[in-house]
Amino acid sequence: MPPNYQIHKAPLSSVRGITLLAILAALSVAGRIALSSIPNVQPVTTFVILMTILMGLRYGLLLAIIVMILSNMVLGMGIWIFPQIIAYCVIVVVTGIFIRPVFPKLSLFVMAIYAGFTGMLYGFINSLCQIPLYGSTYFLAYYLAGVPYDTMHAIGNFVFYFVLAPLLLPLLNKLINQHFAKS
């Protein structure tokens, strides 16, 4: 954790805030599309977690929704977008409420484990959202069929966070300090 770490607040109406959101959305979408041949392995969750920690719930939610819509426009849009968005919204809320306040005290390894956990949480929420379509009778079968993919998602999240967070966190923190201190 950088010694000058701080939680930022920036209005969503500012050009700088929208630009930061657009840059991270573009990186997330590009990463998701580039790695689409590997099921459920993508850097999106790392970007969403970092944005939520640094800028708060609103930015995290917007980033998650924008990335899901834009990347699905390229990868294929379908009814699955709603469970994807709901799952990412749950991850953002959990990160914002439980992780953001204690983030400076958490080690990189603990945060990488949390990122891995969000891969499993994503799959569980996604499966829960299928109940209206398939009924609760098939929930367990649907969920268990997805566990191998959720495990790949969890491992990918762990690795991406462990590798990208030490690089991105200081850069984002510096960028945000430079640009939002002027706002």
ABEGO torsion letter per residue (X at the ends): XBAABBBBBBBAABAAAAAAAAAAAAAAAAAAAAAAABBGBBAAAAAAAAAAAAAEAAAAAAAAAAAAAAAAAAAEBBAAAAAAAAAAAAAAAAAAAAAAAAAAABBAAAAAAAAAAAAAAAAAAAAAAAAAAAEAAAAAAAAAAAAAAAAAAAAAAAAAAAAAAAAAAAAAAAAAAAAAAAX
